[in-house]
């Protein structure tokens, strides 16, 4: 190879890397701000982080516990990933939440890169790049990237499986067998997905396969997946922990996880999360933003061109699973996340094809009106960042001017570009503006609103008084974030239990909700115990949807420091 050929090869390598590098930078812009500043969120994130911390404390990496209670709801993979990250960064001792979020951050980045890979295969590089950028900026994925829960990692497994499936489907007319990489990717993704969140990854794959087979009236291409060998690989990867947890809990894990958690969610609205069909459609303008600005027309056009293999694959990915999620009584916003990358790709395909002249323009009055109305989402997000600190903490936050100004400018500029039929420019403007709105909001503004973070306020006060060795019981406020921030020994109890704990535990503190304050003081008097207040905390318990007044008490004997305000 001469020098000229080497130069061309190097240039091709750089071009191939350009889009993934750009996407990683976009991911950093959306996912890094707030990762270390947002306090532990109730309830799922703090439960996962606390259970992982206890694994590291006890050395038991098979059973899952929250304090003394078995947590037999989700499989083990996310706890292992969080444990590895927390051990690497020393988080169990520091009780910092951000190391537990690293697996979610990486899962979200991998999901975006796989969205690009799938989009490039289905529609071409420009569509893949724009669709992946839409996915990176989607409000729902941004939120999940900031939480130490299962969903961003689960999405990565689903994207890997769907990527392998799309490769098989798009080459179904070719006779050669898929590469070993495609085969292993699909079945390994199934195994990891099962270990992350049970049947969700296989469900998405099966619904996609079933819909494609029904639409094409041909399932012959599925033989190339080699199901028997693939299922053997999946079983080999999944069964060791399944056997271990079954023996350790004498089958209790499977009874509680399958019957108590999964089937109860399918049968009834669990944990006050029951909503009628249409719930996810109603949330889509917010949770899918910025792709939601053209999602409606994208789905309409996709249906009209559903005979195209690439479009058909995306529709088969979206429609059957969406119907299932809408019909299941228990609904949480993040359940629908596995379908958003496909929606982002269809939105990007609509924009790119319209700009290239391969499809009708988006200049009808109906489409333009919908686009203008969709800008309310970014306006509310941007202006909310300015208004929220004023309403809740009664203070002006100068940093709120950045998201507010970005939202207003983006609305005007992107609408102007859209009306000028510069659809890609309009999309880029909304993506950049969304990053400018969410970055300061997540990193500084939301964490700075003390009214939302009762556990952080209590934890800081307790540590200021007692140092790292805090012994605290809490009555009436039993949020997992309090346990995570103050340690496994934190006791969640009743008003009477709080008084007894204070008497029997030297140097302890008691946190009492206002509604139980009288009962606590009565029991204190009956026990002959002298206590004094050490702080009062007023804020919003978003898990219960109500404001709370909490009072911190210490025994009079140890009141040798000024009262914490």
Secondary structure, 3 states (H helix, E strand, C coil): CCHHHHHHHHHHHHHHHHHHHHHHHHHHHHHCCCCCCCCCCCCHHHHHHHHHHHHHHHCCCCCCEECCEECCCCCCHHHHHHHHHHHHHCHHHHCCCHHHHHHHHHHHHHHHHHHHHHHHHHHCHHHHHHHHHHHHHCHHHHHHHCCCCCHHHHHHHHHHHHHHHHHHHHCCCCCCCCCHHHHHHHHHHHHHHHHHHCCHHHHHHHHHHHHHHHHHCCCHHHHHHCHHHHHHHHHHHHHHHHHHHHHHHCCHHHHHHHHHHHHHHHHCCHHHCECCCCHHHHHHHHHCCCCHHHHHHHHHHHHHCCCCHHHHHHHHHHHHHHHHHHHCCECCHHHHHHHHHHHHHHHHHHHHHHHHCCCCCCCCHHHHHHHHHHCHHHHHHHHHHHHHHHHHHCCCCCCHHHHHHHHHHHHHHHHHHHHCCCHHHHHHHHHHHHHHHHHHHHHHHHHHCHHHCHHHHHHHHHHHHHCCCCCEEEECCCCHHHHHHHCCCCEEECHHHHHHHHHHCCCCEEEEEHHHHHHHHHHHHHCCCCEEEEEEEEEEECCCCEEEEEEEEEEHHHCCCCCCC
